[in-house]
Every structure is written in structure tokens, then in C-alpha cells.
Amino acid sequence: MPAPKLKAAVIALGLVQLVPQREAAAQLVSRIEAGAIVTSAPGTVPANAFSLTPDLRYEGGPLRIAARGSAWLDGQAWQVADGYLTAALSSPTRYHLRAEAIGDLSRAFYDRETRNDQIDAQARVHLVFSQRGGMWLSSGIARPWRVAVVSSVDMAGAGAWTQVGGATLTGTYTNFSFTRIASAHDSAGNAESCTARNLSGVAAQVAGNDCLRQSRFSDVQGTVHFEKGFFEVSAQTGYRFGADYDVTPDSRRWASATATVWLSQVVAAVVGGGRQPANPARGLPARNYANFGLMFSPWPAMTSGNVPVDLRASAMHDFDVDQAGASLQRVQVQISGVQSVELMGDFTGWETVAMARRGRDLWEALLPIAPGVHQINVRVDGGKWQPPPGTPAMHDGFNGDVGILVIH
């Protein structure tokens, strides 16, 4: 299928899927990191700076909004550095299909001379095979600001994800296509043939002293995110395909990693580093970076990102009920990387009760539960109702199971 038709098909299918869905409990998630960052790019002196990075996310029903920014203390002055604002509208999953419409506004800042902003929009169609795997197709367009040589960028790609134990593995392929203005003369002032330098095979045109060249390159990237107890690690590696004119040698391969060690429910130590490839569409060179610091996260950032992971209630680490007063019981479950946890039982009249996040991975509800034997079920991220872990289960007469809870 030709690229324009494939792009139109992805967008059309996404719009069909984006229909109203049941409103879920809204959540506001925040954190802030403080630490040091070291960056270096070819031909530049390594830069050291103190950074503050707030992160704020909101999820309510089909809407997801995320904002993140960095402020660097460079010498005696603060500088607003890297950051983004993302809004996404997603559909429910129907016939294994889920759609997303995503808009982004981002800033890239390497130094006072190398910085710009970009706005982009894309549509995604996800094919969810099960609760532990899926794939997607995407298509979109980006518009860089303060980049004189590029007007807009067409993007198309695909990806797949799966869960293996406590790890989420993701692979993506993204193709970038854009027209940019390049000089028709070399560094010595000699005239060059635009056609000879146009390695993509598209005829180039000469506008005055400049050449209009069609640039294309493709990125293949693999990512792994792993959580185990108080330890988290995220790593990625990638390779770029394209002609030598579009892809510099230092951007063919890259890799980076970040490790997070939770010192308590709300404080973690973070260390990371690696290499970022050049971004020809935004005029940004490749760079190396390293960062380390502390993260304060009373309500940690959710890890769903762009991957529609539907975790099961059986992924809970712990379930506990303690007396919280003369007539109240404190119900707690421990599970990380999820957006919502709900419970219901005969003591709620089988009405759904949303649990509140307490710290990194602890969810809690205070409920009046009388002494005796009760029935209870829980669900994660709007999934299937299941008995809590560690509780006896019995058939509920509705082709399902229910947990047995004993209150003394």
C-alpha cells in the first residue's frame, strides 16, 4: 500500500475507534527530581549543571495529559531546558483494537545556541493480543520551530510490546521524511551538484544558492523496563538506517539506561546516562549525557506511557486488612505500575469503590466492615474482577469467582 494511503487508513481507523467510553476515576500524579546533569556534544566543551525536573500527569477516562520540564542552573542563571506537554485521547478496546490521538509540544535545549521547539500530532491504532502483548501502527506530522532549514516532518511507524515476568519489552520502527534546505556550495565555496548529493533518489531543486533536498531515515529502537521490589531499571538501544548524507556516523547507534532505587515509598535515588542520536529535522547534534540525583514522588508517575498494558489482579504483591477504628477497616493492596485499583463486596452493596494511592505502590481504602464472613473482589485498571491474592475463593453463581474475607 502506498505511504499516503497507509497514512490515511491509520488515521481513519483511529477516528472510528475514538468513541465515548465509560468515565474512570481521575488521577493526578506528580513527582520532582533534583540532581546534576552532564552533557557533551562533538566539538563542544562538556557542560555541568544542577537541574530541577518536575513531572505532572493527569488521567481521567479517555484523556491523558502529561507535562515535564527541566530547569538548569547554568552558572548564576536558571535556564528553562528540555520539556514537553502531551495530551492523548484514547478509545476503549473493542475487538482487540484501541486507538489514540496524540498531540505534543516539546522543547530541546543543548545550550544557548542549540535549542528549538516542536509541535507534532499523530494517530495510533493498537492491536491488543492479550493482557501481555500487542502492537500498533502510527502516522503523524511534526513542525519544528526556530529551524530555518526544515518546515515539516512526516512520520510513520509501528511497534510491538510484550510482558515477560516483571519486564516490559518494546520494539519500535519509525520513518522520518522531510525536505530541507542545504547549501549548493561546499565549505571552500565550490559549486556542488544538488542531484549528486540527493542520495534518496528524489530530484533536488536549486533555489538561489540553496538546494532543496529530500531527506529520509528510519530508526529501530528496543526498550526494556524492569521492576523488582524497590529497584527499577529502564534501558534502550537503537540503530538508524539512511544515506550517509542524512545520517552521521555518531548517530548510527545509541544506547542509554536509567536505574531507580526506592529508599522509601516517596523518595528514590536516580542515576542514568548514555548517548542520544542527532535529530536532523531539528538541527540537533548527537550528545552524551549523565545524570544523578534524588526523586521525590508522593504519587509516582504512572508507567503505562504509550503502551496499553492491562495488568491482572494476580500481579498484586500483598493484600491486607487491619482495624482502623471502632467501626472501620483499612484495606490495603500492593501493586506497582498501574493506574487504578478498585474493590467491591457485600459490605459495599456490590458497589465499586476506588482505592487511593498511598506512596509508590500502596493502595488503600477505609471502609465500615462488620465482623463476620464477607465476599470481596478487586480489579486493576478496569480489568476483570478477581479474588484478592491470599484469600480463599469460591464460585459466586455468576460464572465467576469471589474472595472470602473474615473480619474478627
Number of C-alpha atoms within 10 A of each C-alpha: 7 6 10 9 10 15 20 13 15 21 22 13 16 24 17 10 18 17 13 11 12 9 10 15 14 15 17 15 19 19 19 20 21 20 18 18 20 15 20 17 18 11 6 10 9 13 14 18 18 19 24 21 18 19 19 18 21 17 19 14 17 19 17 18 18 20 18 18 19 22 18 20 17 14 10 6 7 14 17 15 21 19 19 18 17 18 18 19 17 24 23 18 15 11 9 12 19 21 28 24 21 19 19 18 18 18 19 17 17 17 13 9 7 12 18 20 18 18 18 19 18 20 26 25 26 23 20 23 13 11 14 17 20 21 20 21 23 24 24 21 18 21 18 22 16 13 18 11 16 20 17 21 21 18 20 22 19 18 19 19 22 20 18 11 11 13 16 19 18 20 18 18 19 18 19 19 17 19 19 20 18 16 18 19 15 9 7 6 9 8 12 13 12 20 17 10 15 20 19 17 12 11 13 19 15 16 12 8 11 15 23 21 24 19 23 22 18 18 18 18 19 18 18 18 19 17 16 11 11 14 14 17 18 17 18 18 18 20 16 21 16 17 14 12 12 19 20 16 12 15 20 16 17 20 18 18 18 18 19 20 17 20 13 13 17 17 20 20 19 20 18 18 19 18 21 20 23 20 13 20 23 24 17 18 17 19 20 18 18 18 20 21 18 19 24 19 22 17 21 26 22 19 14 12 10 11 19 21 22 19 22 19 22 16 14 16 15 14 16 14 16 12 16 13 10 7 12 15 18 16 18 20 22 18 20 19 15 17 21 20 23 21 22 18 20 13 14 14 8 13 11 14 15 18 20 16 22 17 15 23 20 19 21 19 19 18 16 15 19 14 11 9 12 16 20 22 25 27 22 22 16 15 16 14 19 20 23 24 19 13 16 14 19 13 10 11 8 7 6 13 18 23 21 18 20 14 13 8
